[in-house]
Amino acid sequence: MDAANRQLTTYRLLEKPDRQSQWSKAIIQFLLGQSTEEEFLRQAAKVPASGKRLAMASAANYFIASKRLVNGNKEGALEYFKKCVAGGGRGNLEFRLAAIELSHLANP
């Protein structure tokens, strides 16, 4: 986990500020433990375009689930992978990844 955190920190520092969206920054901060799940979900809800809000909420649920899974909280991960899939967004990468994770977790 430390190696992944170092890589994310390096990416954040090396990426040109004008290329980093607020959403990318929010994802990195969450994954690095610099924001809570609640703060991360609020950030996803701040997206001005209502059409993107669903995609951001789905992505936020996916990242929360993934972080919970990495930290050994399988039940918590299942909860948020289910929220990601239930939220729709079949065309989103996070939706597809959450569906795959749910399949793997249901059939270990």
KELO-808989 format. One line per field, with one value per residue: residue in one letter; x negated, y, z of N, C-alpha, C, CB in turn. Coordinates in steps of 0.2 Angstrom, whole numbers. Glycine has a CB too. Layout:
<recs>
kemar: [A  ...]
nx: [X  ...]
ny: [Y  ...]
nz: [Z  ...]
cax: [X  ...]
cay: [Y  ...]
caz: [Z  ...]
cx: [X  ...]
cy: [Y  ...]
cz: [Z  ...]
cbx: [X  ...]
cby: [Y  ...]
cbz: [Z  ...]
</recs>
This chain:
<recs>
kemar: [M  D  A  A  N  R  Q  L  T  T  Y  R  L  L  E  K  P  D  R  Q  S  Q  W  S  K  A  I  I  Q  F  L  L  G  Q  S  T  E  E  E  F  L  R  Q  A  A  K  V  P  A  S  G  K  R  L  A  M  A  S  A  A  N  Y  F  I  A  S  K  R  L  V  N  G  N  K  E  G  A  L  E  Y  F  K  K  C  V  A  G  G  G  R  G  N  L  E  F  R  L  A  A  I  E  L  S  H  L  A  N  P]
nx: [-4  -10  -19  -10  -4  -14  -17  -5  -6  -17  -13  -3  -10  -19  -10  -4  4  15  19  25  40  53  60  51  41  49  51  38  34  43  40  27  30  33  45  61  74  86  83  78  89  97  90  91  104  104  103  106  114  128  130  117  116  122  113  101  105  106  93  87  93  87  73  73  78  67  56  60  60  47  42  46  60  72  86  90  85  92  105  103  99  111  119  113  116  130  132  132  126  120  111  100  83  81  93  93  81  85  96  89  80  90  95  84  82  93  92  79]
ny: [-6  6  8  10  22  31  31  37  50  55  55  65  76  78  79  92  106  112  101  93  88  94  83  72  76  75  61  56  62  55  42  42  44  57  62  59  46  52  65  63  58  69  78  72  74  88  90  101  98  89  77  71  69  57  48  52  49  35  32  36  28  16  18  19  7  -1  3  -1  -14  -17  -14  -25  -26  -34  -35  -22  -17  -25  -19  -6  -9  -14  -3  5  -2  -2  11  13  18  10  11  16  14  11  6  -6  -13  -14  -23  -34  -36  -39  -51  -59  -59  -65  -77  -85]
nz: [0  4  -7  -18  -13  -13  -27  -32  -25  -31  -45  -43  -40  -51  -62  -72  -66  -73  -80  -71  -66  -55  -50  -52  -43  -32  -31  -30  -18  -9  -11  -5  8  12  13  19  16  16  13  0  -7  -6  -14  -27  -29  -32  -45  -58  -70  -72  -79  -78  -64  -60  -65  -58  -45  -46  -49  -37  -28  -33  -30  -16  -13  -18  -10  2  0  -2  11  18  21  16  17  18  6  -4  -1  -7  -20  -25  -24  -33  -45  -44  -46  -60  -76  -86  -96  -91  -85  -71  -67  -75  -69  -56  -57  -61  -50  -40  -45  -44  -30  -26  -30  -24]
cax: [0  -14  -21  -4  -3  -20  -15  1  -8  -22  -8  1  -15  -21  -5  -3  10  20  22  28  47  55  62  45  38  53  50  31  34  47  36  21  33  33  52  66  79  92  81  77  96  99  86  94  111  103  102  111  118  132  128  111  117  123  106  96  107  105  86  85  94  82  67  74  78  60  52  63  58  39  41  49  67  75  93  91  84  98  110  102  99  118  121  110  119  137  133  132  120  117  105  94  78  82  99  91  77  89  99  84  79  96  95  78  83  99  89  72]
cay: [0  12  9  13  29  35  32  42  56  57  57  71  81  78  81  99  108  113  95  89  91  94  76  68  78  72  53  55  63  50  35  43  45  64  64  54  44  57  71  61  58  76  81  69  77  95  91  105  95  84  71  69  68  50  45  53  45  28  31  37  21  11  19  18  -1  -4  5  -5  -21  -17  -14  -31  -25  -37  -34  -15  -17  -27  -14  0  -11  -15  4  7  -5  0  18  14  20  4  13  18  9  9  1  -13  -15  -16  -29  -39  -37  -42  -58  -63  -59  -69  -84  -84]
caz: [0  4  -14  -21  -11  -16  -34  -32  -23  -37  -50  -41  -40  -57  -66  -73  -63  -78  -83  -66  -64  -48  -49  -52  -37  -26  -31  -27  -10  -6  -10  -1  15  14  13  21  12  16  9  -7  -10  -7  -20  -33  -30  -33  -52  -61  -75  -69  -82  -75  -57  -59  -67  -53  -39  -47  -48  -30  -25  -35  -27  -9  -12  -19  -4  8  -1  -1  18  21  23  11  17  16  -1  -7  -1  -11  -27  -26  -25  -40  -50  -44  -49  -67  -79  -89  -101  -87  -83  -64  -67  -77  -65  -50  -59  -61  -43  -37  -48  -41  -23  -24  -32  -23]
cx: [-4  -17  -16  -3  -8  -19  -10  -2  -13  -18  -5  -4  -18  -16  -4  4  16  23  26  35  48  57  56  41  42  51  43  31  38  43  30  24  33  40  56  70  84  89  80  84  98  96  89  101  110  103  108  116  122  131  122  111  118  116  101  98  105  97  84  87  89  76  67  74  71  56  54  60  50  38  44  56  71  83  94  90  90  104  109  101  106  121  119  114  127  138  133  126  116  111  99  89  79  87  96  86  80  93  95  82  84  96  89  79  89  97  82  68]
cy: [6  13  13  21  33  36  38  49  59  59  64  77  83  81  89  101  109  107  91  92  90  86  71  70  74  64  52  56  58  44  36  44  52  67  58  52  49  63  69  61  65  79  78  72  85  96  95  102  89  77  67  66  60  46  46  49  38  27  32  31  16  12  18  10  -4  -3  0  -12  -22  -17  -20  -31  -27  -35  -26  -14  -19  -22  -8  -2  -12  -8  7  4  -3  7  19  15  14  6  15  13  7  4  -6  -16  -18  -22  -35  -41  -41  -50  -62  -64  -64  -77  -84  -91]
cz: [0  -3  -18  -19  -13  -23  -35  -30  -29  -43  -49  -42  -47  -63  -66  -70  -67  -81  -78  -65  -57  -46  -48  -45  -31  -26  -28  -20  -6  -5  -6  7  17  14  15  15  11  12  2  -10  -11  -13  -26  -34  -32  -41  -55  -66  -72  -72  -80  -68  -56  -60  -61  -47  -40  -46  -41  -27  -26  -31  -19  -8  -13  -13  1  7  0  7  22  23  17  11  15  9  -6  -7  -6  -19  -29  -28  -31  -45  -50  -47  -56  -70  -83  -94  -97  -85  -76  -64  -69  -72  -58  -51  -59  -54  -39  -39  -44  -33  -21  -26  -31  -26]
cbx: [5  -20  -24  2  -3  -27  -14  7  -12  -26  -3  4  -21  -25  2  -3  9  18  16  24  52  61  67  40  38  60  50  26  38  54  33  18  28  29  55  70  82  94  74  74  100  98  78  95  115  97  101  108  114  140  128  105  123  128  103  96  115  107  82  89  102  81  64  81  82  57  53  70  59  36  44  45  69  75  96  86  77  101  110  96  95  122  119  103  119  139  127  138  115  123  108  96  71  82  104  87  71  94  103  77  77  103  94  72  85  105  91  71]
cby: [0  11  3  9  29  31  26  40  55  51  52  71  79  72  78  101  114  118  91  89  86  98  73  70  85  73  51  59  70  48  34  49  41  68  67  56  37  59  73  54  54  80  79  61  77  97  84  111  93  86  72  73  72  47  47  61  46  26  36  43  19  11  26  21  -4  -1  12  -5  -23  -11  -7  -32  -18  -44  -35  -11  -21  -34  -10  3  -18  -18  9  5  -13  -1  22  18  23  0  19  22  12  15  4  -12  -10  -10  -28  -37  -31  -39  -58  -59  -52  -68  -86  -83]
cbz: [6  9  -17  -21  -3  -15  -38  -28  -16  -39  -51  -34  -35  -60  -65  -80  -59  -83  -86  -60  -68  -46  -54  -58  -36  -28  -38  -31  -9  -9  -18  -3  19  9  7  27  14  23  12  -7  -5  -1  -20  -32  -23  -30  -55  -64  -81  -69  -90  -76  -54  -64  -73  -51  -38  -55  -52  -27  -27  -42  -28  -7  -18  -25  -3  8  -8  -4  21  27  25  11  24  20  -3  -4  6  -9  -27  -20  -19  -40  -50  -37  -46  -69  -74  -93  -105  -80  -84  -60  -72  -84  -63  -48  -66  -65  -39  -39  -55  -42  -20  -29  -39  -16]
</recs>
